């Protein structure tokens, strides 16, 4: 219908974090994916630290395609 905004299909995603051995701080690995993907690949998911992105930004494995996400302006940061 003309003039009706398109609803995006958003999906919950989580960052993959590692502990820095020197500082003990959690450091983002540069990888973000769905809960199912991260569990499948052996990562622990912190359900308190989720964000959402359009499902179109995920690759076939369930990980965020960072290049694709960077091409689209958004009011939040992933």
Biopython code that builds the backbone (N, CA, C, O; Angstrom):
import numpy as np
from Bio.PDB.StructureBuilder import StructureBuilder

atoms = [
    (1, "UNK", "N", (0.842, -1.169, 0.000)),
    (1, "UNK", "CA", (0.000, 0.000, 0.000)),
    (1, "UNK", "C", (0.890, 1.235, 0.000)),
    (1, "UNK", "O", (1.814, 1.330, 0.808)),
    (2, "UNK", "N", (0.631, 2.162, -0.876)),
    (2, "UNK", "CA", (1.443, 3.377, -0.921)),
    (2, "UNK", "C", (1.300, 4.185, 0.370)),
    (2, "UNK", "O", (0.213, 4.304, 0.935)),
    (3, "UNK", "N", (2.409, 4.724, 0.808)),
    (3, "UNK", "CA", (2.395, 5.571, 1.992)),
    (3, "UNK", "C", (2.450, 4.833, 3.313)),
    (3, "UNK", "O", (2.527, 5.460, 4.369)),
    (4, "UNK", "N", (2.411, 3.503, 3.270)),
    (4, "UNK", "CA", (2.476, 2.720, 4.506)),
    (4, "UNK", "C", (3.927, 2.321, 4.733)),
    (4, "UNK", "O", (4.538, 1.694, 3.867)),
    (5, "UNK", "N", (4.487, 2.677, 5.884)),
    (5, "UNK", "CA", (5.885, 2.327, 6.126)),
    (5, "UNK", "C", (6.073, 0.809, 6.193)),
    (5, "UNK", "O", (5.204, 0.087, 6.680)),
    (6, "UNK", "N", (7.202, 0.347, 5.705)),
    (6, "UNK", "CA", (7.537, -1.071, 5.739)),
    (6, "UNK", "C", (8.036, -1.431, 7.128)),
    (6, "UNK", "O", (8.873, -0.729, 7.695)),
    (7, "UNK", "N", (7.525, -2.520, 7.674)),
    (7, "UNK", "CA", (7.999, -3.007, 8.971)),
    (7, "UNK", "C", (9.218, -3.876, 8.724)),
    (7, "UNK", "O", (9.188, -4.784, 7.894)),
    (8, "UNK", "N", (10.274, -3.597, 9.438)),
    (8, "UNK", "CA", (11.473, -4.410, 9.327)),
    (8, "UNK", "C", (11.341, -5.605, 10.256)),
    (8, "UNK", "O", (10.733, -5.511, 11.322)),
    (9, "UNK", "N", (11.903, -6.706, 9.855)),
    (9, "UNK", "CA", (11.906, -7.905, 10.668)),
    (9, "UNK", "C", (13.174, -7.879, 11.516)),
    (9, "UNK", "O", (14.244, -8.259, 11.041)),
    (10, "UNK", "N", (13.064, -7.438, 12.759)),
    (10, "UNK", "CA", (14.212, -7.338, 13.641)),
    (10, "UNK", "C", (14.413, -8.637, 14.394)),
    (10, "UNK", "O", (13.456, -9.354, 14.688)),
    (11, "UNK", "N", (15.673, -8.936, 14.706)),
    (11, "UNK", "CA", (16.013, -10.157, 15.427)),
    (11, "UNK", "C", (17.005, -9.824, 16.538)),
    (11, "UNK", "O", (17.832, -8.922, 16.400)),
    (12, "UNK", "N", (16.911, -10.551, 17.622)),
    (12, "UNK", "CA", (17.789, -10.356, 18.776)),
    (12, "UNK", "C", (19.173, -10.925, 18.446)),
    (12, "UNK", "O", (19.288, -12.047, 17.954)),
    (13, "UNK", "N", (20.222, -10.140, 18.723)),
    (13, "UNK", "CA", (21.599, -10.580, 18.507)),
    (13, "UNK", "C", (22.451, -10.254, 19.732)),
    (13, "UNK", "O", (22.107, -9.397, 20.545)),
    (14, "UNK", "N", (23.561, -10.957, 19.835)),
    (14, "UNK", "CA", (24.465, -10.820, 20.977)),
    (14, "UNK", "C", (25.901, -10.715, 20.480)),
    (14, "UNK", "O", (26.262, -11.325, 19.473)),
    (15, "UNK", "N", (26.720, -9.939, 21.190)),
    (15, "UNK", "CA", (28.140, -9.827, 20.876)),
    (15, "UNK", "C", (28.889, -11.003, 21.490)),
    (15, "UNK", "O", (28.553, -11.465, 22.580)),
    (16, "UNK", "N", (29.909, -11.481, 20.778)),
    (16, "UNK", "CA", (30.799, -12.499, 21.324)),
    (16, "UNK", "C", (31.918, -11.758, 22.053)),
    (16, "UNK", "O", (32.623, -10.934, 21.470)),
    (17, "UNK", "N", (32.063, -12.068, 23.331)),
    (17, "UNK", "CA", (33.053, -11.398, 24.177)),
    (17, "UNK", "C", (34.122, -12.408, 24.613)),
    (17, "UNK", "O", (33.852, -13.601, 24.750)),
    (18, "UNK", "N", (35.333, -11.903, 24.825)),
    (18, "UNK", "CA", (36.424, -12.685, 25.394)),
    (18, "UNK", "C", (36.983, -11.911, 26.572)),
    (18, "UNK", "O", (36.851, -10.689, 26.639)),
    (19, "UNK", "N", (37.598, -12.608, 27.487)),
    (19, "UNK", "CA", (38.233, -11.949, 28.626)),
    (19, "UNK", "C", (39.683, -11.663, 28.256)),
    (19, "UNK", "O", (40.427, -12.563, 27.865)),
    (20, "UNK", "N", (40.074, -10.391, 28.386)),
    (20, "UNK", "CA", (41.458, -10.001, 28.152)),
    (20, "UNK", "C", (42.297, -10.570, 29.292)),
    (20, "UNK", "O", (42.026, -10.268, 30.454)),
    (21, "UNK", "N", (43.315, -11.392, 28.989)),
    (21, "UNK", "CA", (44.092, -12.024, 30.056)),
    (21, "UNK", "C", (44.890, -11.035, 30.908)),
    (21, "UNK", "O", (45.182, -11.318, 32.070)),
    (22, "UNK", "N", (45.242, -9.888, 30.346)),
    (22, "UNK", "CA", (46.022, -8.911, 31.101)),
    (22, "UNK", "C", (45.161, -8.069, 32.037)),
    (22, "UNK", "O", (45.522, -7.842, 33.191)),
    (23, "UNK", "N", (44.022, -7.611, 31.528)),
    (23, "UNK", "CA", (43.188, -6.699, 32.319)),
    (23, "UNK", "C", (42.026, -7.397, 33.025)),
    (23, "UNK", "O", (41.502, -6.886, 34.015)),
    (24, "UNK", "N", (41.625, -8.564, 32.515)),
    (24, "UNK", "CA", (40.460, -9.235, 33.067)),
    (24, "UNK", "C", (39.146, -8.646, 32.567)),
    (24, "UNK", "O", (38.073, -9.084, 32.981)),
    (25, "UNK", "N", (39.223, -7.656, 31.679)),
    (25, "UNK", "CA", (38.038, -7.000, 31.125)),
    (25, "UNK", "C", (37.448, -7.824, 29.977)),
    (25, "UNK", "O", (38.170, -8.522, 29.264)),
    (26, "UNK", "N", (36.135, -7.733, 29.811)),
    (26, "UNK", "CA", (35.471, -8.351, 28.672)),
    (26, "UNK", "C", (35.728, -7.482, 27.446)),
    (26, "UNK", "O", (35.545, -6.265, 27.490)),
    (27, "UNK", "N", (36.151, -8.109, 26.358)),
    (27, "UNK", "CA", (36.487, -7.403, 25.126)),
    (27, "UNK", "C", (35.691, -8.020, 23.981)),
    (27, "UNK", "O", (35.645, -9.241, 23.831)),
    (28, "UNK", "N", (35.064, -7.162, 23.176)),
    (28, "UNK", "CA", (34.287, -7.630, 22.030)),
    (28, "UNK", "C", (35.230, -8.212, 20.988)),
    (28, "UNK", "O", (36.257, -7.609, 20.677)),
    (29, "UNK", "N", (34.896, -9.370, 20.448)),
    (29, "UNK", "CA", (35.725, -10.045, 19.454)),
    (29, "UNK", "C", (35.504, -9.525, 18.042)),
    (29, "UNK", "O", (36.257, -9.862, 17.129)),
    (30, "UNK", "N", (34.474, -8.703, 17.859)),
    (30, "UNK", "CA", (34.125, -8.233, 16.521)),
    (30, "UNK", "C", (33.068, -9.103, 15.871)),
    (30, "UNK", "O", (32.716, -8.909, 14.708)),
    (31, "UNK", "N", (32.556, -10.080, 16.645)),
    (31, "UNK", "CA", (31.558, -11.016, 16.122)),
    (31, "UNK", "C", (30.248, -10.822, 16.878)),
    (31, "UNK", "O", (30.232, -10.703, 18.104)),
    (32, "UNK", "N", (29.154, -10.793, 16.124)),
    (32, "UNK", "CA", (27.811, -10.669, 16.688)),
    (32, "UNK", "C", (26.920, -11.677, 15.972)),
    (32, "UNK", "O", (27.006, -11.836, 14.754)),
    (33, "UNK", "N", (26.061, -12.358, 16.735)),
    (33, "UNK", "CA", (25.191, -13.349, 16.103)),
    (33, "UNK", "C", (23.941, -13.613, 16.913)),
    (33, "UNK", "O", (23.754, -13.066, 18.000)),
    (34, "UNK", "N", (23.092, -14.458, 16.366)),
    (34, "UNK", "CA", (21.853, -14.822, 17.048)),
    (34, "UNK", "C", (22.149, -15.781, 18.199)),
    (34, "UNK", "O", (23.203, -16.416, 18.239)),
    (35, "UNK", "N", (21.222, -15.874, 19.112)),
    (35, "UNK", "CA", (21.358, -16.771, 20.267)),
    (35, "UNK", "C", (21.611, -18.213, 19.784)),
    (35, "UNK", "O", (22.506, -18.888, 20.294)),
    (36, "UNK", "N", (20.837, -18.672, 18.821)),
    (36, "UNK", "CA", (20.968, -20.034, 18.307)),
    (36, "UNK", "C", (22.341, -20.268, 17.691)),
    (36, "UNK", "O", (22.966, -21.302, 17.927)),
    (37, "UNK", "N", (22.806, -19.311, 16.905)),
    (37, "UNK", "CA", (24.104, -19.429, 16.246)),
    (37, "UNK", "C", (25.233, -19.499, 17.262)),
    (37, "UNK", "O", (26.118, -20.350, 17.165)),
    (38, "UNK", "N", (25.195, -18.598, 18.235)),
    (38, "UNK", "CA", (26.279, -18.564, 19.212)),
    (38, "UNK", "C", (26.302, -19.831, 20.058)),
    (38, "UNK", "O", (27.374, -20.368, 20.333)),
    (39, "UNK", "N", (25.140, -20.312, 20.470)),
    (39, "UNK", "CA", (25.092, -21.569, 21.239)),
    (39, "UNK", "C", (25.588, -22.733, 20.387)),
    (39, "UNK", "O", (26.341, -23.581, 20.867)),
    (40, "UNK", "N", (25.166, -22.774, 19.118)),
    (40, "UNK", "CA", (25.600, -23.839, 18.204)),
    (40, "UNK", "C", (27.120, -23.888, 18.085)),
    (40, "UNK", "O", (27.716, -24.963, 18.011)),
    (41, "UNK", "N", (27.746, -22.690, 18.068)),
    (41, "UNK", "CA", (29.184, -22.606, 17.865)),
    (41, "UNK", "C", (29.977, -22.592, 19.174)),
    (41, "UNK", "O", (31.183, -22.344, 19.172)),
    (42, "UNK", "N", (29.293, -22.860, 20.293)),
    (42, "UNK", "CA", (29.985, -23.041, 21.566)),
    (42, "UNK", "C", (30.228, -21.787, 22.388)),
    (42, "UNK", "O", (30.999, -21.820, 23.347)),
    (43, "UNK", "N", (29.584, -20.682, 22.030)),
    (43, "UNK", "CA", (29.746, -19.452, 22.795)),
    (43, "UNK", "C", (28.687, -19.377, 23.890)),
    (43, "UNK", "O", (27.586, -19.905, 23.740)),
    (44, "UNK", "N", (29.031, -18.721, 24.982)),
    (44, "UNK", "CA", (28.077, -18.468, 26.050)),
    (44, "UNK", "C", (27.339, -17.177, 25.729)),
    (44, "UNK", "O", (27.954, -16.198, 25.305)),
    (45, "UNK", "N", (26.036, -17.167, 25.927)),
    (45, "UNK", "CA", (25.209, -16.003, 25.617)),
    (45, "UNK", "C", (24.796, -15.333, 26.922)),
    (45, "UNK", "O", (24.259, -15.981, 27.821)),
    (46, "UNK", "N", (25.051, -14.033, 27.019)),
    (46, "UNK", "CA", (24.589, -13.250, 28.159)),
    (46, "UNK", "C", (23.253, -12.627, 27.754)),
    (46, "UNK", "O", (23.234, -11.651, 27.005)),
    (47, "UNK", "N", (22.138, -13.176, 28.238)),
    (47, "UNK", "CA", (20.824, -12.684, 27.806)),
    (47, "UNK", "C", (20.510, -11.261, 28.259)),
    (47, "UNK", "O", (19.549, -10.657, 27.783)),
    (48, "UNK", "N", (21.315, -10.722, 29.172)),
    (48, "UNK", "CA", (21.094, -9.358, 29.653)),
    (48, "UNK", "C", (21.669, -8.311, 28.712)),
    (48, "UNK", "O", (21.416, -7.119, 28.886)),
    (49, "UNK", "N", (22.440, -8.741, 27.718)),
    (49, "UNK", "CA", (23.127, -7.784, 26.846)),
    (49, "UNK", "C", (22.782, -8.073, 25.388)),
    (49, "UNK", "O", (23.652, -8.423, 24.590)),
    (50, "UNK", "N", (21.519, -7.925, 25.057)),
    (50, "UNK", "CA", (21.065, -8.155, 23.685)),
    (50, "UNK", "C", (20.802, -6.828, 22.998)),
    (50, "UNK", "O", (20.543, -5.811, 23.642)),
    (51, "UNK", "N", (20.872, -6.862, 21.688)),
    (51, "UNK", "CA", (20.450, -5.745, 20.870)),
    (51, "UNK", "C", (19.653, -6.339, 19.717)),
    (51, "UNK", "O", (19.530, -7.560, 19.612)),
    (52, "UNK", "N", (19.123, -5.504, 18.870)),
    (52, "UNK", "CA", (18.300, -5.985, 17.764)),
    (52, "UNK", "C", (18.803, -5.389, 16.462)),
    (52, "UNK", "O", (19.263, -4.248, 16.419)),
    (53, "UNK", "N", (18.709, -6.176, 15.406)),
    (53, "UNK", "CA", (19.067, -5.678, 14.083)),
    (53, "UNK", "C", (18.108, -6.293, 13.069)),
    (53, "UNK", "O", (17.470, -7.306, 13.357)),
    (54, "UNK", "N", (18.001, -5.689, 11.883)),
    (54, "UNK", "CA", (17.163, -6.289, 10.849)),
    (54, "UNK", "C", (17.705, -7.674, 10.482)),
    (54, "UNK", "O", (18.915, -7.854, 10.344)),
    (55, "UNK", "N", (16.822, -8.634, 10.327)),
    (55, "UNK", "CA", (17.260, -9.995, 10.003)),
    (55, "UNK", "C", (17.997, -10.050, 8.662)),
    (55, "UNK", "O", (18.779, -10.971, 8.427)),
    (56, "UNK", "N", (17.759, -9.082, 7.792)),
    (56, "UNK", "CA", (18.468, -9.019, 6.508)),
    (56, "UNK", "C", (19.964, -8.780, 6.672)),
    (56, "UNK", "O", (20.731, -9.010, 5.736)),
    (57, "UNK", "N", (20.386, -8.328, 7.833)),
    (57, "UNK", "CA", (21.802, -8.055, 8.071)),
    (57, "UNK", "C", (22.575, -9.293, 8.505)),
    (57, "UNK", "O", (23.789, -9.226, 8.695)),
    (58, "UNK", "N", (21.891, -10.417, 8.665)),
    (58, "UNK", "CA", (22.552, -11.657, 9.074)),
    (58, "UNK", "C", (22.978, -12.454, 7.850)),
    (58, "UNK", "O", (22.283, -12.479, 6.834)),
    (59, "UNK", "N", (24.142, -13.109, 7.966)),
    (59, "UNK", "CA", (24.571, -13.979, 6.876)),
    (59, "UNK", "C", (23.907, -15.346, 7.017)),
    (59, "UNK", "O", (23.120, -15.567, 7.937)),
    (60, "UNK", "N", (24.224, -16.250, 6.112)),
    (60, "UNK", "CA", (23.571, -17.565, 6.101)),
    (60, "UNK", "C", (23.892, -18.400, 7.334)),
    (60, "UNK", "O", (23.183, -19.365, 7.621)),
    (61, "UNK", "N", (24.946, -18.050, 8.070)),
    (61, "UNK", "CA", (25.305, -18.793, 9.283)),
    (61, "UNK", "C", (24.618, -18.243, 10.527)),
    (61, "UNK", "O", (24.588, -18.913, 11.560)),
    (62, "UNK", "N", (24.060, -17.022, 10.445)),
    (62, "UNK", "CA", (23.402, -16.412, 11.598)),
    (62, "UNK", "C", (24.228, -15.344, 12.274)),
    (62, "UNK", "O", (23.881, -14.874, 13.357)),
    (63, "UNK", "N", (25.330, -14.955, 11.633)),
    (63, "UNK", "CA", (26.180, -13.895, 12.163)),
    (63, "UNK", "C", (25.878, -12.578, 11.461)),
    (63, "UNK", "O", (25.472, -12.560, 10.299)),
    (64, "UNK", "N", (26.082, -11.475, 12.178)),
    (64, "UNK", "CA", (25.879, -10.140, 11.619)),
    (64, "UNK", "C", (26.901, -9.897, 10.518)),
    (64, "UNK", "O", (28.098, -10.106, 10.716)),
    (65, "UNK", "N", (26.430, -9.456, 9.366)),
    (65, "UNK", "CA", (27.299, -9.049, 8.270)),
    (65, "UNK", "C", (27.640, -7.579, 8.523)),
    (65, "UNK", "O", (26.867, -6.686, 8.178)),
    (66, "UNK", "N", (28.795, -7.342, 9.123)),
    (66, "UNK", "CA", (29.173, -5.996, 9.557)),
    (66, "UNK", "C", (29.255, -5.018, 8.386)),
    (66, "UNK", "O", (28.877, -3.856, 8.531)),
    (67, "UNK", "N", (29.739, -5.468, 7.235)),
    (67, "UNK", "CA", (29.812, -4.590, 6.066)),
    (67, "UNK", "C", (28.425, -4.131, 5.647)),
    (67, "UNK", "O", (28.215, -2.952, 5.363)),
    (68, "UNK", "N", (27.496, -5.045, 5.609)),
    (68, "UNK", "CA", (26.118, -4.704, 5.243)),
    (68, "UNK", "C", (25.514, -3.747, 6.270)),
    (68, "UNK", "O", (24.860, -2.773, 5.899)),
    (69, "UNK", "N", (25.729, -4.017, 7.547)),
    (69, "UNK", "CA", (25.187, -3.162, 8.603)),
    (69, "UNK", "C", (25.752, -1.747, 8.502)),
    (69, "UNK", "O", (25.033, -0.778, 8.746)),
    (70, "UNK", "N", (27.027, -1.617, 8.148)),
    (70, "UNK", "CA", (27.653, -0.284, 8.037)),
    (70, "UNK", "C", (27.081, 0.533, 6.884)),
    (70, "UNK", "O", (27.155, 1.762, 6.905)),
    (71, "UNK", "N", (26.519, -0.120, 5.895)),
    (71, "UNK", "CA", (25.982, 0.567, 4.724)),
    (71, "UNK", "C", (24.656, 1.250, 5.007)),
    (71, "UNK", "O", (24.211, 2.090, 4.225)),
    (72, "UNK", "N", (24.018, 0.898, 6.118)),
    (72, "UNK", "CA", (22.688, 1.419, 6.422)),
    (72, "UNK", "C", (22.713, 2.280, 7.667)),
    (72, "UNK", "O", (23.087, 1.808, 8.741)),
    (73, "UNK", "N", (22.317, 3.545, 7.539)),
    (73, "UNK", "CA", (22.266, 4.409, 8.725)),
    (73, "UNK", "C", (21.222, 3.878, 9.715)),
    (73, "UNK", "O", (20.178, 3.356, 9.323)),
    (74, "UNK", "N", (21.530, 4.023, 10.987)),
    (74, "UNK", "CA", (20.614, 3.566, 12.018)),
    (74, "UNK", "C", (20.791, 4.420, 13.271)),
    (74, "UNK", "O", (21.859, 4.991, 13.490)),
    (75, "UNK", "N", (19.760, 4.506, 14.079)),
    (75, "UNK", "CA", (19.832, 5.363, 15.273)),
    (75, "UNK", "C", (20.492, 4.690, 16.462)),
    (75, "UNK", "O", (20.548, 5.284, 17.539)),
    (76, "UNK", "N", (20.987, 3.487, 16.307)),
    (76, "UNK", "CA", (21.629, 2.782, 17.395)),
    (76, "UNK", "C", (22.940, 2.197, 16.882)),
    (76, "UNK", "O", (23.206, 2.221, 15.680)),
    (77, "UNK", "N", (23.741, 1.681, 17.774)),
    (77, "UNK", "CA", (25.003, 1.072, 17.395)),
    (77, "UNK", "C", (24.970, -0.408, 17.721)),
    (77, "UNK", "O", (24.477, -0.808, 18.776)),
    (78, "UNK", "N", (25.481, -1.201, 16.838)),
    (78, "UNK", "CA", (25.561, -2.643, 17.089)),
    (78, "UNK", "C", (26.991, -2.987, 17.425)),
    (78, "UNK", "O", (27.303, -4.151, 17.676)),
]
sb = StructureBuilder()
sb.init_structure("model")
sb.init_model(0)
sb.init_chain("A")
sb.init_seg("    ")
for serial, (resi, resn, name, xyz) in enumerate(atoms, 1):
    if name == "N":
        sb.init_residue(resn, " ", resi, " ")
    sb.init_atom(name, np.array(xyz, "f"), 0.0, 1.0, " ", f" {name:<3s}", serial, name[0])
structure = sb.get_structure()
